[in-house]
């Protein structure tokens, strides 16, 4: 999941007229005291501590534009602690203050899509996921640049947000049984510019293709998932099982090494899912 770096944009007040009119200007402090207290609060670490610091700052400065960044930071701290319910709670705080906050829109859609049941998906959650992810894909175009980042880094950051939005839409469609829509969204996630390849996206793309009996394409996708799997042992095990199943379905054999002994004959292919 995304590392939230956008909060750093509030650490340095932007110079006037530095961004195009089409780009949303970052929040700014109204007074030096507000800016000083903001920086003290922003330095807090730990989910509950950061949430408390954000609440205290919001109580002292109820009209501050910088409240958004503090709740974003709290969301990031809870993300580091793998606390999805608190991620959602902080996202809602941000969206109450800034309904078009791209990061919170993406994080809400991502967490809800992960939580969605693949047997009885919740229609209300589906509606929120689709609304927030679609809106994020619109608002990402006018996000203010992250302070101190290069144009290339800002472009890659936006691409990461696009990957997450398309992935949330794809996972939601997959769990809802709309495999064609899932394939379309997950393909869009794999083609998002400078964003690094995501094994999680490739694996679910393979499932969407598998469910449509596009076995050759699914095998190519799951091979990509395994290529980028990294240290995720649980996902690696799932992807390897899917690869082996697809190899049987497509009649694709793994060539033995020169020193390997006789190879067992493959068992009959299982029925498609």
URLINCOR-V966440 format. One record per residue. N is the residue number from 0. RES is the residue in one small letter. SS is DSSP state (H for helix, E for strand, L for the rest). PSI is psi in whole degrees, -180 to 180 (NA if undefined). Layout:
BEGIN
n = [N | N]
res = [RES | RES]
ss = [SS | SS]
psi = [PSI | PSI]
END
This chain:
BEGIN
n = [0 | 1 | 2 | 3 | 4 | 5 | 6 | 7 | 8 | 9 | 10 | 11 | 12 | 13 | 14 | 15 | 16 | 17 | 18 | 19 | 20 | 21 | 22 | 23 | 24 | 25 | 26 | 27 | 28 | 29 | 30 | 31 | 32 | 33 | 34 | 35 | 36 | 37 | 38 | 39 | 40 | 41 | 42 | 43 | 44 | 45 | 46 | 47 | 48 | 49 | 50 | 51 | 52 | 53 | 54 | 55 | 56 | 57 | 58 | 59 | 60 | 61 | 62 | 63 | 64 | 65 | 66 | 67 | 68 | 69 | 70 | 71 | 72 | 73 | 74 | 75 | 76 | 77 | 78 | 79 | 80 | 81 | 82 | 83 | 84 | 85 | 86 | 87 | 88 | 89 | 90 | 91 | 92 | 93 | 94 | 95 | 96 | 97 | 98 | 99 | 100 | 101 | 102 | 103 | 104 | 105 | 106 | 107 | 108 | 109 | 110 | 111 | 112 | 113 | 114 | 115 | 116 | 117 | 118 | 119 | 120 | 121 | 122 | 123 | 124 | 125 | 126 | 127 | 128 | 129 | 130 | 131 | 132 | 133 | 134 | 135 | 136 | 137 | 138 | 139 | 140 | 141 | 142 | 143 | 144 | 145 | 146 | 147 | 148 | 149 | 150 | 151 | 152 | 153 | 154 | 155 | 156 | 157 | 158 | 159 | 160 | 161 | 162 | 163 | 164 | 165 | 166 | 167 | 168 | 169 | 170 | 171 | 172 | 173 | 174 | 175 | 176 | 177 | 178 | 179 | 180 | 181 | 182 | 183 | 184 | 185 | 186 | 187 | 188 | 189 | 190 | 191 | 192 | 193 | 194 | 195 | 196 | 197 | 198 | 199 | 200 | 201 | 202 | 203 | 204 | 205 | 206 | 207 | 208 | 209 | 210 | 211 | 212 | 213 | 214 | 215 | 216 | 217 | 218 | 219 | 220 | 221 | 222 | 223 | 224 | 225 | 226 | 227 | 228 | 229 | 230 | 231 | 232 | 233 | 234 | 235 | 236 | 237 | 238 | 239 | 240 | 241 | 242 | 243 | 244 | 245 | 246 | 247 | 248 | 249 | 250 | 251 | 252 | 253 | 254 | 255 | 256 | 257 | 258 | 259 | 260 | 261 | 262 | 263 | 264 | 265 | 266 | 267 | 268 | 269 | 270 | 271 | 272]
res = [x | x | x | x | x | x | x | x | x | x | x | x | x | x | x | x | x | x | x | x | x | x | x | x | x | x | x | x | x | x | x | x | x | x | x | x | x | x | x | x | x | x | x | x | x | x | x | x | x | x | x | x | x | x | x | x | x | x | x | x | x | x | x | x | x | x | x | x | x | x | x | x | x | x | x | x | x | x | x | x | x | x | x | x | x | x | x | x | x | x | x | x | x | x | x | x | x | x | x | x | x | x | x | x | x | x | x | x | x | x | x | x | x | x | x | x | x | x | x | x | x | x | x | x | x | x | x | x | x | x | x | x | x | x | x | x | x | x | x | x | x | x | x | x | x | x | x | x | x | x | x | x | x | x | x | x | x | x | x | x | x | x | x | x | x | x | x | x | x | x | x | x | x | x | x | x | x | x | x | x | x | x | x | x | x | x | x | x | x | x | x | x | x | x | x | x | x | x | x | x | x | x | x | x | x | x | x | x | x | x | x | x | x | x | x | x | x | x | x | x | x | x | x | x | x | x | x | x | x | x | x | x | x | x | x | x | x | x | x | x | x | x | x | x | x | x | x | x | x | x | x | x | x | x | x | x | x | x | x | x | x | x | x | x | x | x | x | x | x | x | x | x | x]
ss = [L | L | L | L | L | H | H | H | H | H | H | L | L | L | L | L | L | L | L | L | L | L | L | L | L | L | L | L | L | L | L | H | H | H | H | H | H | H | H | H | H | H | L | L | L | L | H | H | H | H | H | H | H | H | H | H | H | H | H | H | L | L | L | L | L | L | H | H | H | H | H | H | H | H | H | H | H | H | H | H | L | L | L | H | H | H | H | H | H | H | H | H | H | H | H | H | H | L | L | L | L | H | H | H | H | H | H | H | H | H | H | H | H | H | H | L | L | L | L | L | L | L | H | H | H | H | H | H | H | H | H | H | H | H | H | H | H | H | H | H | H | H | L | L | L | L | L | L | L | L | H | H | H | H | H | H | H | H | H | H | H | H | H | H | H | H | H | H | H | H | H | H | H | H | H | L | L | L | H | H | H | H | H | H | H | H | H | H | H | H | L | L | L | L | L | L | L | L | H | H | H | H | H | H | H | H | H | H | H | H | H | L | L | L | H | H | H | H | H | H | H | H | H | H | H | H | H | L | L | L | L | L | H | H | H | H | H | H | H | H | H | H | H | H | H | H | H | H | H | H | L | L | L | L | L | L | L | L | L | L | L | L | L | L | L | L | L | L | L | L | L | L | L]
psi = [161 | 136 | 122 | 104 | -4 | -25 | -26 | -17 | -26 | -8 | -25 | 123 | 129 | 150 | 149 | 139 | 15 | -17 | 150 | 155 | -26 | -14 | 133 | 128 | 141 | 153 | 153 | 156 | 149 | -26 | 162 | -36 | -43 | -42 | -39 | -47 | -34 | -47 | -36 | -46 | -40 | -25 | -8 | 146 | 160 | 137 | -57 | -37 | -41 | -38 | -43 | -41 | -39 | -42 | -41 | -42 | -43 | -34 | -37 | -35 | 74 | -16 | 9 | 136 | -20 | -7 | -36 | -44 | -34 | -41 | -31 | -42 | -42 | -40 | -42 | -42 | -42 | -31 | -43 | -34 | 1 | 54 | 83 | -35 | -39 | -30 | -46 | -42 | -44 | -36 | -41 | -37 | -46 | -46 | -25 | -37 | -34 | 88 | -18 | 21 | 111 | -43 | -46 | -35 | -45 | -45 | -40 | -47 | -39 | -49 | -44 | -38 | -35 | -36 | -16 | 133 | 140 | 4 | -44 | 73 | 139 | 118 | -35 | -42 | -41 | -43 | -42 | -43 | -50 | -42 | -49 | -42 | -42 | -41 | -38 | -39 | -23 | -47 | -23 | -25 | -25 | 20 | 141 | 143 | 149 | 130 | 132 | -6 | 151 | 162 | -37 | -41 | -40 | -39 | -42 | -37 | -45 | -38 | -38 | -41 | -39 | -43 | -47 | -40 | -49 | -38 | -44 | -42 | -40 | -45 | -40 | -45 | -39 | -46 | -19 | -4 | 5 | 82 | -32 | -44 | -38 | -44 | -43 | -46 | -40 | -33 | -41 | -37 | -35 | -13 | 20 | 72 | -122 | -2 | 140 | 148 | 143 | 115 | -36 | -43 | -46 | -39 | -46 | -29 | -42 | -42 | -43 | -39 | -40 | -46 | -21 | 8 | 26 | 69 | -38 | -44 | -39 | -39 | -42 | -38 | -43 | -29 | -38 | -41 | -45 | -30 | -35 | 17 | -30 | -133 | 10 | 88 | -39 | -47 | -36 | -40 | -44 | -45 | -39 | -40 | -41 | -40 | -46 | -40 | -44 | -33 | -38 | -44 | -33 | -5 | 24 | 117 | 149 | 123 | 132 | 153 | 159 | -29 | 5 | 152 | -170 | 141 | 138 | 150 | 141 | 146 | 161 | 145 | 137 | 161 | 151 | 154 | NA]
END
